[in-house]
Amino acid sequence: MVRPGLPLPLTRPDDEAISFETFREWVRSGRAVTRLARYREGRILVHRLESAGRPLPLAAAMWMLGRGAVFLEDERGCRRRISTSQILAWLARAATEPFRVAGLLRHVARDVASLEAPVAVPPLDATRSPVYIRADLSFGVRAGGSVGHIAGVLNQLSAFTGPPVFLTTDDVPTVSAEVETHVIAPSDEFWNFKELPTLVLNRSVEAVADHALGKRAIAFVYQRYSLNNYAGIRIARARRVPFVLEYNGSEIWMSRHWGRPIKYEALAGRIEQLNLSAADLVVVVSRAMEDELIERGVDRTRILVNVNGVDEHRYNPEIDGSAIRERYGLTEKTVVGFRLVMVPVHERRAGSSPRQAPTTWSYGPDSFRRRKVRATLPHAMCSCRRTYRTRMARRSSGRQRSCSSTWPWARPSSHPTSNRLAKCSTTAGRHGW
């Protein structure tokens, strides 16, 4: 059985691979009854054993379908047996955890209250190593904006600071192998409860940071904002260094309009505002995001607009797309390429709703700006992303226009994805133009 988010693997003739969604359909249709104790062995495929948490529903399903051992197995081939006693222990913990929710929420509220008092801006020593934190509970991500964002910053930071230290809940394939990386294994506490694992994750991030850094002096903490996480603030305060927040939009706003409302929204909103208030520098990728933060009370001098870029070694006008053009009969035609996630993340959100078209912003590379915010820290951040961006020529109606964009599916130029983009006469993106 394959965990949601992973593709079905190739199987041997005597194996059967199903998704959890397929199993749920079996349960709804009654077909699961005909498959009870049918399989001699059960395997649950996850991305990594360390981030598997407590897959209780999957384990219980495999226990019912199989008559032999049940294993947890990841994409690397590592496996761990899930015994009947383990499933019973998980059930017991799941039964007692509802009575501990109030205590967890009180503990988090006390943490947040202790961090809400303003502190003086710590000094910056750019010769030391910065710490980059990715604390998302999303695993196996190989494409998307975050992949380009994270690599774009991390791979260039050492040109302006000491060698960076990467603390992450999952590996990011585009990050250089030379970057010191420490994987955060999330706790399985409250794993089967909505949102609570994001609160528990704060402890795990801090524990990994303490172990990885020891008494090492660092330059600053850079955290990519994620729901309910304030570990970066605690680490920066404990080590008396600046805190940089990369903000890509309000998780609360997105949950209200594009998903399901957050259950503990008041606490989540308090944590989100704490991150914005405590940051010595807030990095955003568009002016619309800057305007949103100003409307929320963030001082303009603490905001750095650092627009997206493209890795010229992976994507550049010299890549030959003629084979793709010939394959699809596009040799004499003008092709417009459109590659992005279809959500208006970096549009103006104030007063907008799913039925109201928000005001969008577009701008060219000349709008790339650098402000002297908090001494030399913004200079390093801005220069870092500037190294990552380049100008690409857009040819249309005999005119040329320079544009800047990040291709989230960043793969080597020999990959077919690059060739498919290279076939285009024009490339279009959501923001960064």
Secondary structure, 3 states (H helix, E strand, C coil): CECCCCCCCCCCCCCCCCEHHHHHHHHHHCHHHHHCCCECCEEEEECCHHHCCCCHHHHHHHHHHECCCEEEEECCCCEEEECHHHHHHHHHHHHHHHHHHHHHHHHHHHHHHHHCCCCCCCCCCCCCEEEEEECCCCCCCCCCHHHHHHHHHHHHHCCCCCCCEEEECCCCCCCCCCCEEEECCCCCCCCCCCCHHHHHHHHHHHHHHHHHHCCCCEEEEEEECCCCCCHHHHHHHHHCCCEEEECCCCHHHHHHHHCCCCCCHHHHHHHHHHHHHHCCEEEECCHHHHHHHHHCCCCHHHEEECCCCCCCCCCCCCCCCHHHHHHCCCCCCCCEEECCCCCCCCCCCCCCCCCCCCCCCCCCHHHCCCCCCCCCHHHHHHHHHHHHCCCEEEEECCEEEEECCCCCCCCCCCCHHHHHHHCCCEEECCCCC
